[in-house]
């Protein structure tokens, strides 16, 4: 398994190189620049600013300079957020995004797996249809619709239930306080719950109709033992494949959710950087995101082999 992981890491280097190259030239070729809003400055000051960030050099030379800095672990300074490097901004934003993302994926796994297994056990019954109908709504309704609705319900108007005030903060981080996390984590988790429920339900139905499960039932094995010890382990295999990119997306921040709830995560930094043409910050966020996707996909493949003994890493 160690040799397999090493091969995957070495194979990821060309992938990262292609991502860095495409992102670099796409950012530079996009209209506008990081200092367009400062056009009122005298021309000589503009030239000095461009020279300070190597923007006065030919594009190919900027590219090789960036690769050289990147090889030394330097993501460069932020063009718009003064006195901060890209590495410092990512280090500051990642814990916020990771806390939100991991909380959301935990809720999604707990409720999604539970609902998916329940729907599979009661296939084609009322509970199955109800769960899958709600899951379909959860998949089709985007976050930028769910977030304002929950904000209005629990924040602006305030929800009262049996005399209890259930209003919640609609913006701000406040050091990661639980009340501030409830709304954004819920909005992030809802579509994931729906997707996981459908994945688990479809896989579980197939496993429950397999020959080895029928044999276990014929031998008189209790249903809860069949589900928890035999069927569920195999039914989770498609979920493991899905979790790699899903976890990477959530822990690196949701662009929309962090912007709506004004959270200081990587996603919000990415949005601000893209609007302001902060080249280095956009590049740093994309490289960090790509690296996490590769890492989590590798972890998912290894976990896949743990759950399914038929998978071999020797070839």
Secondary structure as the mmCIF struct_conf table of DSSP 4:
data_model
#
loop_
_struct_conf.conf_type_id
_struct_conf.id
_struct_conf.beg_label_comp_id
_struct_conf.beg_label_asym_id
_struct_conf.beg_label_seq_id
_struct_conf.end_label_comp_id
_struct_conf.end_label_asym_id
_struct_conf.end_label_seq_id
HELX_RH_AL_P HELX_RH_AL_P1 UNK A 2 UNK A 29
BEND BEND1 UNK A 30 UNK A 32
TURN_TY1_P TURN_TY1_P1 UNK A 34 UNK A 35
HELX_RH_3T_P HELX_RH_3T_P1 UNK A 36 UNK A 38
TURN_TY1_P TURN_TY1_P2 UNK A 39 UNK A 40
BEND BEND2 UNK A 41 UNK A 41
HELX_RH_AL_P HELX_RH_AL_P2 UNK A 43 UNK A 52
TURN_TY1_P TURN_TY1_P3 UNK A 53 UNK A 56
BEND BEND3 UNK A 57 UNK A 57
HELX_RH_AL_P HELX_RH_AL_P3 UNK A 59 UNK A 71
TURN_TY1_P TURN_TY1_P4 UNK A 72 UNK A 73
STRN STRN1 UNK A 77 UNK A 77
BEND BEND4 UNK A 79 UNK A 81
TURN_TY1_P TURN_TY1_P5 UNK A 82 UNK A 83
STRN STRN2 UNK A 85 UNK A 85
HELX_RH_AL_P HELX_RH_AL_P4 UNK A 86 UNK A 121
TURN_TY1_P TURN_TY1_P6 UNK A 122 UNK A 124
BEND BEND5 UNK A 125 UNK A 125
HELX_RH_AL_P HELX_RH_AL_P5 UNK A 126 UNK A 140
BEND BEND6 UNK A 141 UNK A 141
HELX_RH_AL_P HELX_RH_AL_P6 UNK A 143 UNK A 151
HELX_RH_PI_P HELX_RH_PI_P1 UNK A 152 UNK A 156
BEND BEND7 UNK A 157 UNK A 157
STRN STRN3 UNK A 160 UNK A 161
TURN_TY1_P TURN_TY1_P7 UNK A 162 UNK A 163
STRN STRN4 UNK A 164 UNK A 165
BEND BEND8 UNK A 171 UNK A 171
HELX_RH_3T_P HELX_RH_3T_P2 UNK A 174 UNK A 176
HELX_RH_AL_P HELX_RH_AL_P7 UNK A 178 UNK A 208
TURN_TY1_P TURN_TY1_P8 UNK A 209 UNK A 209
BEND BEND9 UNK A 210 UNK A 210
HELX_RH_AL_P HELX_RH_AL_P8 UNK A 211 UNK A 218
TURN_TY1_P TURN_TY1_P9 UNK A 219 UNK A 220
HELX_RH_AL_P HELX_RH_AL_P9 UNK A 223 UNK A 225
HELX_RH_PI_P HELX_RH_PI_P2 UNK A 226 UNK A 231
HELX_RH_AL_P HELX_RH_AL_P10 UNK A 232 UNK A 235
TURN_TY1_P TURN_TY1_P10 UNK A 236 UNK A 236
HELX_RH_AL_P HELX_RH_AL_P11 UNK A 237 UNK A 251
TURN_TY1_P TURN_TY1_P11 UNK A 252 UNK A 252
HELX_RH_AL_P HELX_RH_AL_P12 UNK A 255 UNK A 260
TURN_TY1_P TURN_TY1_P12 UNK A 261 UNK A 262
BEND BEND10 UNK A 265 UNK A 265
HELX_RH_AL_P HELX_RH_AL_P13 UNK A 266 UNK A 276
TURN_TY1_P TURN_TY1_P13 UNK A 277 UNK A 277
HELX_RH_AL_P HELX_RH_AL_P14 UNK A 279 UNK A 307
TURN_TY1_P TURN_TY1_P14 UNK A 309 UNK A 310
#
